[in-house]
Every structure is written in structure tokens, then in C-alpha cells.
Amino acid sequence: MTANTETNLDRWIIFILRILMGWTFLYAGAWQIWDNFDTAKFLDHVVTFHNFFSIFAQPAVLPITDLLVKWGHLLIGLSLISGLLVRVSGPFGVLLMITYYFAHMKFPYIEEPVNFLVDYHLVYATVIVYLVAHRAGHVFGLDGLVEQMQLDKEYPVLKPLVG
């Protein structure tokens, strides 16, 4: 067992990054749901891996893609802001960011010529990995409250979700 070496500054940085990333996802999801975002139009503009991404725009698959994109953003955002189930939502957020990274790629540029190999999607994915690795849900979040209340002992299924 290692000693906790997080300072108050570390904890506040983790908390602020969690809220900022959460807001980014929450707002994207709310806007996509409210504005009836068309995932097919987004997928039509994919260049580098067009054949792969076009699978998700097929008429039989598109309703599932729409549901996962819109509600996925919203739920990841809620999870990060509340600090509940960050260990679960984090990998999905990383998957979305890596997917968008490749979807925006016009190799070796990402979306614009000013982004050579790296853009904000990779930065966001890295921040989410950092948050999961540092148990961000335990820093002023509901994962910590679940652990503090020892609900994970009463309901062992929660342990791997909030651990």
C-alpha cells in the first residue's frame, strides 16, 4: 500500500479537470439531443477511414449510432460532473475522443492544417485517462461518498464500478 501523496492543489486540479471535461460532454450531449444532431452528416465528412465510419451511417445502424453518440455524451458528462461511476464512463469518453480524432483526420493533419498529428481530441482523451487513473470520482465526487458510506461493502457489485 502506498501513501497518499496528493496535495490539496492536486485534488483541486483533478476536481476542476473533471468538471471541465464533464461540462464539455454534458453540453455536447444536451445540444445534440436538443438540436436533433444528425450523426450521418458528421460521418459523411470523414476522410481518412471513410469506409470504416460509413458502417455507422448505414440506415439499419444509424439509429443506434445516434442514440449512443447523443446520450453517451450526456451520460459521460453527468458521470464526470457528479463524480459517480467515473471508472465506467471514463473509458467510453476516451473511446469517443479517439474515434473523433480519427474521424477528423486528413492525415497527417487533424481537421485543420494547423493541427499536425495532434488535436484537442487527444488532449481530452489524455485528461480522461488521467482522471480515471487518479480516481477523480473520489475527489469531491459521489464515488468517494459511496465508498465513505461503505455502500460498496453492502452492495459488492459497486466495488469495481466506483473503486
Summary of the structure (lengths in Angstrom):
residues: 163
radius of gyration: 17.7
end to end distance: 15.0
largest distance: 53.6
contacts: 482
relative contact order: 0.14
helix: 71%
strand: 3%
